[in-house]
Amino acid sequence: MSEILGELCLTLFGFSILVFITGLIMLFFESKRKLGVKLLIASGVFFLIGFGTCVALLKIG
């Protein structure tokens, strides 16, 4: 079960990086600026969830 959760959090973590880069690119286009900001906010939330889950699943020792 822990391995499945680990893979899921890594996928979410990687997805957040892709969404962040896409949001940054969209900020340069005037017509897509609001959507770019929304993507940046969503990627921040995804990053926190993915990173937090990865840290919580670390086995120390």
N, CA, C and O of each residue as an XYZ file, in Angstrom:
244
protein
N       0.819     -1.188      0.000
C       0.000      0.000      0.000
C       0.866      1.255      0.000
O       0.541      2.238     -0.667
N       1.964      1.221      0.746
C       2.851      2.373      0.830
C       3.533      2.652     -0.505
O       3.772      3.809     -0.851
N       3.847      1.595     -1.256
C       4.485      1.774     -2.552
C       3.545      2.454     -3.542
O       3.972      3.294     -4.334
N       2.266      2.090     -3.498
C       1.283      2.695     -4.391
C       1.121      4.180     -4.068
O       1.051      5.017     -4.968
N       1.065      4.495     -2.786
C       0.951      5.889     -2.367
C       2.200      6.674     -2.744
O       2.110      7.840     -3.127
N       3.353      6.047     -2.638
C       4.606      6.696     -3.021
C       4.633      7.024     -4.504
O       5.033      8.122     -4.892
N       4.210      6.078     -5.333
C       4.156      6.323     -6.777
C       3.149      7.409     -7.117
O       3.379      8.227     -8.007
N       2.037      7.410     -6.406
C       1.007      8.425     -6.638
C       1.514      9.813     -6.270
O       1.263     10.775     -6.996
N       2.218      9.927     -5.160
C       2.712     11.246     -4.746
C       3.818     11.724     -5.670
O       3.907     12.923     -5.938
N       4.663     10.830     -6.165
C       5.684     11.239     -7.128
C       5.061     11.697     -8.440
O       5.545     12.643     -9.060
N       3.998     11.036     -8.864
C       3.286     11.440    -10.066
C       2.665     12.813     -9.884
O       2.751     13.659    -10.774
N       2.048     13.038     -8.749
C       1.440     14.335     -8.451
C       2.501     15.422     -8.359
O       2.283     16.542     -8.820
N       3.637     15.106     -7.774
C       4.754     16.039     -7.662
C       5.284     16.418     -9.051
O       5.528     17.593     -9.324
N       5.460     15.432     -9.917
C       5.912     15.700    -11.286
C       4.889     16.477    -12.091
O       5.247     17.356    -12.875
N       3.629     16.158    -11.903
C       2.563     16.867    -12.599
C       2.522     18.329    -12.188
O       2.253     19.201    -13.015
N       2.784     18.600    -10.928
C       2.760     19.989    -10.464
C       3.869     20.808    -11.104
O       3.682     21.994    -11.377
N       5.013     20.197    -11.346
C       6.106     20.901    -12.011
C       5.729     21.238    -13.451
O       5.997     22.346    -13.915
N       5.112     20.296    -14.162
C       4.678     20.556    -15.533
C       3.621     21.656    -15.595
O       3.657     22.507    -16.483
N       2.682     21.636    -14.653
C       1.637     22.660    -14.622
C       2.243     24.023    -14.293
O       1.805     25.037    -14.836
N       3.234     24.060    -13.421
C       3.886     25.314    -13.070
C       4.586     25.924    -14.284
O       4.472     27.126    -14.526
N       5.297     25.117    -15.035
C       5.986     25.609    -16.233
C       4.983     26.090    -17.264
O       5.194     27.126    -17.894
N       3.897     25.359    -17.445
C       2.851     25.772    -18.380
C       2.228     27.093    -17.945
O       1.970     27.961    -18.780
N       1.985     27.253    -16.656
C       1.425     28.505    -16.138
C       2.359     29.678    -16.354
O       1.912     30.777    -16.684
N       3.657     29.454    -16.170
C       4.631     30.520    -16.414
C       4.646     30.946    -17.879
O       4.733     32.137    -18.178
N       4.563     29.998    -18.772
C       4.543     30.317    -20.200
C       3.276     31.087    -20.559
O       3.312     32.017    -21.365
N       2.159     30.693    -19.955
C       0.891     31.349    -20.270
C       0.825     32.785    -19.752
O       0.014     33.575    -20.237
N       1.659     33.134    -18.779
C       1.669     34.501    -18.271
C       2.143     35.505    -19.323
O       1.813     36.689    -19.243
N       2.903     35.043    -20.294
C       3.426     35.939    -21.322
C       2.385     36.294    -22.384
O       2.588     37.237    -23.149
N       1.285     35.562    -22.442
C       0.234     35.839    -23.411
C      -0.886     36.613    -22.730
O      -1.420     36.178    -21.710
N      -1.232     37.748    -23.293
C      -2.222     38.643    -22.679
C      -3.586     37.971    -22.516
O      -4.249     38.160    -21.496
N      -4.005     37.199    -23.502
C      -5.343     36.599    -23.458
C      -5.425     35.416    -22.485
O      -6.523     35.046    -22.070
N      -4.317     34.833    -22.123
C      -4.308     33.643    -21.252
C      -3.718     33.925    -19.882
O      -3.406     32.989    -19.147
N      -3.558     35.190    -19.518
C      -2.891     35.541    -18.275
C      -3.656     35.058    -17.044
O      -3.043     34.547    -16.107
N      -4.988     35.210    -17.026
C      -5.775     34.774    -15.856
C      -5.709     33.263    -15.675
O      -5.601     32.772    -14.551
N      -5.772     32.533    -16.774
C      -5.663     31.076    -16.687
C      -4.275     30.667    -16.216
O      -4.131     29.696    -15.474
N      -3.251     31.406    -16.645
C      -1.891     31.120    -16.195
C      -1.737     31.291    -14.695
O      -1.068     30.489    -14.044
N      -2.352     32.332    -14.140
C      -2.293     32.553    -12.690
C      -3.020     31.436    -11.960
O      -2.548     30.959    -10.928
N      -4.159     31.018    -12.482
C      -4.899     29.918    -11.851
C      -4.078     28.634    -11.867
O      -4.084     27.878    -10.896
N      -3.372     28.388    -12.967
C      -2.532     27.197    -13.048
C      -1.372     27.265    -12.059
O      -1.006     26.257    -11.456
N      -0.798     28.449    -11.893
C       0.284     28.593    -10.921
C      -0.200     28.317     -9.500
O       0.499     27.675     -8.717
N      -1.376     28.795     -9.174
C      -1.932     28.541     -7.836
C      -2.224     27.052     -7.654
O      -1.921     26.478     -6.608
N      -2.810     26.437     -8.670
C      -3.114     25.002     -8.591
C      -1.839     24.176     -8.483
O      -1.798     23.190     -7.747
N      -0.801     24.570     -9.209
C       0.448     23.814     -9.139
C       1.084     23.937     -7.758
O       1.721     22.996     -7.284
N       0.918     25.089     -7.108
C       1.411     25.235     -5.738
C       0.706     24.297     -4.784
O       1.336     23.695     -3.915
N      -0.599     24.170     -4.945
C      -1.373     23.249     -4.096
C      -0.955     21.802     -4.369
O      -0.749     21.025     -3.437
N      -0.829     21.444     -5.660
C      -0.407     20.082     -6.003
C       0.990     19.787     -5.469
O       1.263     18.679     -5.008
N       1.877     20.788     -5.534
C       3.232     20.613     -5.031
C       3.222     20.336     -3.534
O       3.916     19.433     -3.064
N       2.443     21.103     -2.784
C       2.384     20.901     -1.343
C       1.822     19.535     -0.978
O       2.325     18.875     -0.068
N       0.779     19.109     -1.689
C       0.185     17.797     -1.408
C       1.165     16.683     -1.759
O       1.375     15.768     -0.964
N       1.763     16.757     -2.943
C       2.694     15.709     -3.373
C       3.939     15.643     -2.513
O       4.366     14.562     -2.108
N       4.527     16.806     -2.232
C       5.741     16.839     -1.416
C       5.443     16.403      0.016
O       6.225     15.664      0.615
N       4.322     16.854      0.564
C       3.949     16.464      1.922
C       3.723     14.966      2.051
O       4.108     14.357      3.050
N       3.100     14.377      1.044
C       2.877     12.934      1.073
C       4.188     12.175      0.966
O       4.378     11.166      1.646
N       5.093     12.647      0.121
C       6.391     11.983     -0.014
C       7.179     12.040      1.291
O       7.785     11.047      1.692
N       7.175     13.180      1.947
C       7.892     13.327      3.212
C       7.257     12.453      4.293
O       7.960     11.862      5.113
N       5.938     12.377      4.291
C       5.250     11.571      5.299
C       5.517     10.084      5.109
O       5.475      9.326      6.079
N       5.790      9.652      3.887
C       6.011      8.241      3.632
C       7.461      7.794      3.782
O       7.766      6.608      3.663
N       8.358      8.757      4.044
C       9.767      8.382      4.225
C       9.930      7.484      5.434
O       9.359      7.735      6.495
N      10.707      6.449      5.262
C      10.996      5.533      6.368
C      12.396      5.850      6.889
O      13.387      5.684      6.179
N      12.459      6.298      8.109
C      13.736      6.648      8.702
C      14.246      5.452      9.498
O      13.558      4.908     10.362
N      15.485      5.063      9.174
C      16.057      3.967      9.924
C      16.272      2.814      9.124
O      16.755      1.798      9.623
